[in-house]
């Protein structure tokens, strides 16, 4: 009787095991789940062959089992690295152009600051129904952000998405986000549950970008510890093509081992205090503005006409741009001036915009302008007051 019972138990367990295995075989894979969305199914059909050919051209095996994404804010670039085995080194597949960017250098710290985060993240959401075509969500706020950002409103909903518009996300074109979505879905389907996305302030090997960061750090020295860590992780990956282990301590700071730290160290630049600029004192020419008529038959004309005047304004704006603060790229300066009845420029003054140093460059240029053809009223030369905006840009 015991033998019969044992045999029955054995047969039952085999049947149950087979039943469970059979059920597991019908469990949908992640890629099949994505295909259940008609939009994604169509995209996969369109993109997989193209991606497979692009992989083959670069000596890569399709589909990739692991992908790594790193984004560079100032340079507006996103790199996609791939491999098929944990022991392999990552290889660069493609660099995408980020087509819009909000905010400036530095981390995101509060909701509504329009900042793109900086740090170490992973994809935690695949959104086929995004308002921006498709989107891949990032785990912002991560454990570091949760400690260092505003405790009540740190912000959220940070995505890599299509449509080329943003208020703090990472936008690429619709075609590019389709490729990235298919790449990431295949990697997740093959077991990569945490696809790393590292967001850096700059492409550190780009000298122009590195110079910009150095200047930025002079104004914001509190940012350099994070810049140090980001730069070290950047160079570690560039050297070994491996993603280093990154942890977060109780203060919210990223923790990396000594080997990663040695990859590159940013020294804190000394903040140079600029000597306070003393605005030029400009003597005012006595002029009775009651002589200016309320209307004229012909407006005053700059020598060479409007085209020559626009060239003058562009040069003046460019010359003044050198005196804008480092973090400011553009200013709009409105200048008021009088063209007297001899065509001479008198009493130019800045009505609004700019700063003392840039404005003095502009006013110097206006004071040195050649004689204009004066305004005419009733066949007589008359004075005229004008206002002109100068676009100051780097």
C-alpha positions as CSV (number, residue, x, y, z in Angstrom):
1,X,0.0,0.0,0.0
2,X,2.9,2.3,0.9
3,X,4.5,1.6,-2.5
4,X,1.2,2.6,-4.3
5,X,1.0,5.8,-2.2
6,X,4.6,6.7,-3.0
7,X,4.1,6.0,-6.7
8,X,0.9,8.1,-6.7
9,X,2.7,11.0,-5.0
10,X,5.6,10.8,-7.4
11,X,3.3,10.8,-10.5
12,X,1.2,13.6,-9.0
13,X,4.3,15.8,-8.4
14,X,5.5,15.1,-12.0
15,X,2.0,16.1,-13.4
16,X,1.9,19.2,-11.2
17,X,5.5,20.1,-12.2
18,X,4.6,19.6,-15.9
19,X,1.5,21.7,-15.4
20,X,3.4,24.5,-13.8
21,X,6.1,24.4,-16.6
22,X,3.4,24.4,-19.2
23,X,1.7,27.4,-17.6
24,X,5.1,29.2,-17.4
25,X,5.6,28.6,-21.1
26,X,2.4,30.7,-21.7
27,X,3.6,33.6,-19.5
28,X,4.0,36.6,-21.9
29,X,7.5,37.9,-22.2
30,X,8.2,41.6,-21.8
31,X,8.6,42.1,-25.5
32,X,5.4,40.2,-26.2
33,X,3.6,42.5,-23.7
34,X,5.0,45.5,-25.5
35,X,3.8,44.0,-28.8
36,X,0.2,43.9,-27.3
37,X,0.1,47.7,-27.9
38,X,-0.6,48.1,-31.7
39,X,1.6,51.2,-31.9
40,X,4.6,49.4,-30.4
41,X,4.0,46.3,-32.5
42,X,4.1,48.4,-35.6
43,X,7.3,50.2,-34.4
44,X,9.0,46.9,-33.6
45,X,8.2,45.6,-37.1
46,X,9.5,48.7,-38.7
47,X,12.6,49.2,-36.6
48,X,14.0,45.7,-35.8
49,X,15.4,44.9,-39.3
50,X,17.0,48.4,-39.5
51,X,18.5,48.0,-36.1
52,X,19.8,44.5,-36.8
53,X,21.5,45.8,-40.0
54,X,23.0,48.7,-38.1
55,X,24.4,46.3,-35.5
56,X,25.8,44.1,-38.1
57,X,27.6,47.0,-39.8
58,X,29.3,47.8,-36.5
59,X,30.2,44.2,-35.7
60,X,27.6,44.0,-33.0
61,X,25.2,41.1,-32.2
62,X,21.5,41.9,-32.3
63,X,19.6,42.2,-30.1
64,X,21.8,43.6,-27.3
65,X,21.4,41.9,-23.9
66,X,22.7,45.0,-22.0
67,X,22.5,48.7,-22.9
68,X,24.0,51.7,-21.1
69,X,22.9,55.3,-21.8
70,X,24.8,58.4,-21.0
71,X,23.6,61.9,-21.7
72,X,25.5,65.2,-21.8
73,X,23.4,68.3,-21.0
74,X,25.6,71.1,-22.3
75,X,26.7,69.2,-25.4
76,X,23.1,68.0,-26.2
77,X,24.2,64.5,-26.9
78,X,23.1,61.0,-25.8
79,X,25.3,57.9,-26.3
80,X,23.9,54.4,-26.4
81,X,26.4,51.6,-25.5
82,X,25.6,47.9,-25.9
83,X,27.0,44.4,-25.1
84,X,25.7,40.8,-25.0
85,X,27.5,39.3,-22.0
86,X,28.2,40.6,-18.5
87,X,31.9,39.9,-18.9
88,X,32.2,41.9,-22.2
89,X,33.1,45.5,-22.4
90,X,30.4,47.9,-23.7
91,X,30.7,49.1,-27.3
92,X,29.3,52.4,-28.6
93,X,26.3,51.8,-30.9
94,X,25.1,55.3,-31.6
95,X,25.1,59.0,-30.5
96,X,21.8,60.8,-30.6
97,X,21.4,64.6,-30.7
98,X,19.2,65.9,-27.9
99,X,17.0,68.4,-29.7
100,X,15.9,70.6,-26.8
101,X,17.2,71.3,-23.4
102,X,15.9,73.2,-20.3
103,X,17.7,74.6,-17.3
104,X,21.4,74.9,-16.8
105,X,24.3,72.9,-15.3
106,X,23.8,71.3,-11.9
107,X,21.3,68.8,-10.4
108,X,17.5,69.1,-10.1
109,X,16.5,70.0,-6.6
110,X,12.9,71.1,-6.6
111,X,9.7,70.7,-8.6
112,X,9.2,73.3,-11.3
113,X,12.9,74.4,-11.6
114,X,12.9,73.1,-15.3
115,X,16.2,71.4,-14.5
116,X,17.3,68.2,-16.1
117,X,18.7,66.0,-13.3
118,X,22.4,65.1,-13.0
119,X,23.5,61.8,-11.6
120,X,23.0,58.1,-11.9
121,X,19.6,56.7,-12.8
122,X,17.9,53.7,-14.5
123,X,14.9,53.2,-16.7
124,X,11.9,52.3,-14.5
125,X,9.0,52.8,-17.0
126,X,8.1,52.1,-20.6
127,X,5.3,54.4,-21.7
128,X,3.8,53.5,-25.1
129,X,1.0,56.0,-24.6
130,X,3.2,59.1,-24.0
131,X,2.0,62.5,-25.1
132,X,5.5,62.8,-26.5
133,X,5.2,59.9,-28.9
134,X,7.0,57.3,-26.7
135,X,8.9,57.7,-23.4
136,X,11.2,55.9,-21.1
137,X,10.9,57.0,-17.4
138,X,13.9,57.5,-15.1
139,X,13.9,56.8,-11.4
140,X,14.2,60.4,-10.3
141,X,14.3,61.2,-7.5
142,X,16.8,58.5,-6.8
143,X,18.1,57.8,-3.2
144,X,20.6,60.7,-3.5
145,X,17.9,63.1,-4.7
146,X,15.5,62.1,-2.0
147,X,18.0,63.3,0.6
148,X,19.4,66.4,-1.2
149,X,16.3,67.7,-3.0
150,X,13.4,69.6,-1.5
151,X,11.7,67.1,0.9
152,X,8.2,68.2,0.0
153,X,8.5,68.8,-3.7
154,X,11.5,67.3,-5.3
155,X,9.8,67.0,-8.6
156,X,9.4,63.9,-10.8
157,X,8.2,62.6,-14.1
158,X,11.6,62.7,-15.8
159,X,11.6,60.9,-19.2
160,X,13.6,60.3,-22.3
161,X,10.9,61.0,-24.9
162,X,10.2,62.1,-28.4
163,X,8.6,65.3,-29.9
164,X,11.7,67.6,-29.4
165,X,10.1,69.7,-26.6
166,X,10.9,69.8,-22.9
167,X,10.4,71.4,-19.5
168,X,13.1,69.4,-17.8
169,X,13.3,66.0,-19.6
170,X,15.6,64.6,-22.3
171,X,13.9,64.9,-25.7
172,X,15.1,63.3,-29.0
173,X,13.3,62.9,-32.3
174,X,10.4,60.5,-32.7
175,X,12.5,58.2,-34.9
176,X,15.3,58.1,-32.4
177,X,13.0,57.4,-29.4
178,X,11.5,54.5,-31.4
179,X,14.9,53.0,-31.8
180,X,15.9,53.5,-28.2
181,X,12.5,52.1,-27.0
182,X,13.0,48.9,-29.1
183,X,16.6,48.6,-27.9
184,X,15.6,49.0,-24.2
185,X,12.6,46.7,-24.5
186,X,14.8,43.9,-26.0
187,X,17.4,44.3,-23.3
188,X,14.8,44.2,-20.6
189,X,13.2,41.1,-22.3
190,X,16.6,39.4,-22.1
191,X,17.0,40.1,-18.3
192,X,18.4,43.6,-17.9
193,X,15.9,44.9,-15.3
194,X,17.9,48.0,-14.5
195,X,19.1,49.8,-17.6
196,X,21.6,52.5,-16.4
197,X,21.2,56.1,-17.5
198,X,23.9,58.5,-16.4
199,X,23.3,62.2,-16.9
200,X,26.5,64.3,-17.0
201,X,26.7,68.1,-17.2
202,X,29.2,68.0,-20.1
203,X,31.1,65.8,-22.5
204,X,34.3,66.1,-20.4
205,X,36.7,65.4,-23.3
206,X,35.3,68.4,-25.2
207,X,37.6,71.3,-24.4
208,X,35.0,74.0,-25.0
209,X,32.6,72.2,-22.7
210,X,35.3,71.7,-20.1
211,X,36.2,75.4,-20.2
212,X,32.5,76.3,-19.8
213,X,32.2,74.0,-16.7
214,X,35.4,75.5,-15.2
215,X,34.0,79.0,-15.5
216,X,30.6,77.9,-14.2
217,X,32.3,76.3,-11.1
218,X,33.9,79.6,-10.3
219,X,30.5,81.1,-9.7
220,X,29.1,78.0,-8.1
221,X,31.9,76.3,-6.1
222,X,29.5,74.2,-4.0
223,X,28.7,72.2,-7.2
224,X,32.3,70.9,-7.7
225,X,32.0,67.8,-5.4
226,X,29.2,66.4,-7.6
227,X,31.1,67.5,-10.7
228,X,34.1,65.6,-9.3
229,X,32.1,62.4,-9.0
230,X,30.5,62.7,-12.4
231,X,33.8,63.4,-14.1
232,X,35.4,60.4,-12.3
233,X,32.6,58.1,-13.4
234,X,32.8,59.4,-16.9
235,X,36.5,58.8,-17.2
236,X,36.3,55.4,-15.5
237,X,33.8,54.2,-18.1
238,X,35.9,55.8,-20.9
239,X,38.9,53.8,-19.8
240,X,37.3,50.4,-19.0
241,X,34.0,50.5,-20.9
242,X,32.4,49.1,-17.7
243,X,29.8,50.8,-15.5
244,X,31.2,51.2,-12.0
245,X,29.4,50.4,-8.8
246,X,27.9,53.6,-7.3
247,X,26.2,53.8,-3.9
248,X,24.7,56.6,-1.8
249,X,25.7,57.5,1.8
250,X,23.5,58.7,4.6
251,X,24.1,62.3,3.5
252,X,22.9,61.7,0.0
253,X,26.4,61.9,-1.6
254,X,27.4,59.4,-4.2
255,X,30.0,56.9,-3.1
256,X,32.5,55.4,-5.6
257,X,35.6,53.4,-4.9
258,X,39.2,54.7,-5.0
259,X,39.9,53.2,-8.5
260,X,37.0,55.2,-9.9
261,X,38.1,58.4,-8.1
262,X,41.6,58.1,-9.6
263,X,40.1,58.2,-13.1
264,X,40.0,62.0,-12.9
265,X,39.7,64.6,-10.2
266,X,38.3,68.1,-10.7
267,X,40.1,70.7,-8.6
268,X,37.9,73.3,-7.1
269,X,38.7,76.5,-9.0
270,X,39.4,79.6,-7.0
271,X,36.5,82.1,-7.3
272,X,38.0,85.3,-8.6
273,X,36.2,88.4,-7.4
274,X,36.0,90.9,-10.2
275,X,36.8,94.4,-9.4
276,X,33.6,96.5,-9.2
277,X,33.1,98.3,-12.5
278,X,32.7,102.1,-12.3
279,X,30.2,103.3,-14.8
280,X,31.4,106.1,-17.1
281,X,30.2,109.6,-16.4
282,X,28.9,111.1,-19.6
283,X,28.4,114.8,-19.9
284,X,25.0,115.7,-21.2
285,X,24.7,118.1,-24.1
286,X,22.2,120.8,-23.4
287,X,19.3,120.5,-25.8
288,X,15.7,121.8,-25.6
289,X,13.6,118.8,-26.5
290,X,10.7,121.1,-27.3
291,X,12.4,121.6,-30.6
292,X,11.6,118.0,-31.6
293,X,8.5,117.9,-33.7
294,X,5.7,115.4,-33.1
295,X,5.8,114.3,-36.7
296,X,8.2,114.5,-39.6
297,X,8.0,114.1,-43.4
298,X,11.1,111.9,-43.4
299,X,12.9,110.0,-40.7
300,X,16.7,110.4,-40.1
301,X,18.9,107.9,-42.0
302,X,22.1,106.2,-40.9
303,X,25.0,106.6,-43.5
304,X,24.5,103.7,-45.9
305,X,20.9,103.1,-45.0
306,X,19.2,100.6,-42.9
307,X,21.4,97.6,-44.0
308,X,24.5,99.5,-42.8
309,X,22.7,100.4,-39.5
310,X,21.9,96.7,-38.9
311,X,25.5,95.8,-39.4
312,X,26.5,98.5,-36.9
313,X,24.0,97.1,-34.4
314,X,25.2,93.5,-34.8
315,X,28.9,94.5,-34.3
316,X,28.0,96.6,-31.3
317,X,26.0,93.8,-29.7
318,X,28.8,91.3,-30.3
319,X,31.4,93.7,-28.8
320,X,29.3,94.2,-25.7
321,X,28.6,90.5,-25.3
322,X,32.1,90.0,-23.8
323,X,31.0,91.9,-20.7
324,X,27.9,89.9,-20.0
325,X,28.0,87.6,-16.8
326,X,29.3,84.1,-17.6
327,X,26.0,82.5,-17.1
328,X,24.2,85.0,-19.4
329,X,24.2,84.5,-23.1
330,X,21.9,87.2,-24.4
331,X,20.7,90.7,-23.3
332,X,18.3,93.2,-25.0
333,X,19.4,96.7,-24.4
334,X,17.1,99.6,-25.4
335,X,19.0,102.8,-26.3
336,X,17.3,106.3,-26.6
337,X,19.2,109.0,-28.6
338,X,18.7,112.2,-30.5
339,X,19.7,112.9,-34.1
340,X,20.0,116.7,-34.1
341,X,19.3,118.8,-37.2
342,X,22.9,118.6,-38.3
343,X,22.7,114.8,-38.1
344,X,24.9,114.5,-35.0
345,X,24.1,112.0,-32.3
346,X,23.6,113.6,-28.9
347,X,22.8,112.3,-25.4
348,X,22.5,108.5,-26.0
349,X,21.3,106.7,-22.9
350,X,20.2,103.2,-22.0
351,X,16.6,103.0,-21.1
352,X,16.6,99.4,-20.0
353,X,18.6,96.2,-20.1
354,X,22.2,95.1,-19.9
355,X,24.7,96.0,-17.2
356,X,27.0,99.0,-16.7
357,X,30.0,97.5,-18.4
358,X,28.2,96.2,-21.5
359,X,26.1,99.4,-21.7
360,X,29.1,101.6,-21.7
361,X,30.4,99.7,-24.8
362,X,27.1,100.3,-26.5
363,X,27.0,104.0,-25.6
364,X,30.6,104.5,-26.7
365,X,29.7,103.1,-30.1
366,X,26.6,105.3,-30.4
367,X,28.6,108.4,-29.5
368,X,31.1,107.6,-32.2
369,X,28.5,107.1,-35.0
370,X,29.1,109.2,-38.1
371,X,26.7,112.0,-39.1
372,X,23.2,110.8,-40.1
373,X,21.0,112.4,-42.7
374,X,18.7,114.4,-40.4
375,X,14.9,114.2,-40.3
376,X,12.9,116.5,-42.5
377,X,9.7,118.4,-41.8
378,X,8.3,120.9,-44.3
379,X,11.5,120.8,-46.3
380,X,13.6,121.8,-43.2
381,X,16.1,119.7,-41.2
382,X,14.8,119.0,-37.8
383,X,16.0,117.0,-34.7
384,X,14.4,113.6,-33.9
385,X,14.5,111.3,-30.9
386,X,14.8,107.6,-31.6
387,X,14.8,104.4,-29.6
388,X,16.7,101.3,-30.8
389,X,17.1,97.8,-29.2
390,X,20.6,96.3,-29.4
391,X,20.7,92.5,-29.1
392,X,23.8,91.6,-27.1
393,X,24.7,88.0,-27.7
394,X,27.7,85.7,-27.3
